[in-house]
Amino acid sequence: MNEYYTDKGALVTGASSGIGREIVKELVARGSNVVAVARRSNRLMELRESLGEQKERCLPITGD
């Protein structure tokens, strides 16, 4: 794991699908805290739950 990302913060828009979703997963896996923004709240919650034990590192926010 790259220590650069550990305990850093990131804001990812378009986080409910596609590249945005994958970026959130990668950043969380590397130890970052992520604010995930997207229009579809149900998809954001699915993303958060898919992170398992690291889900506390992801703050989902619904917005457009």
Order of alpha helices (4+ residues) and beta strands (2+ residues): beta-alpha-beta-alpha-beta
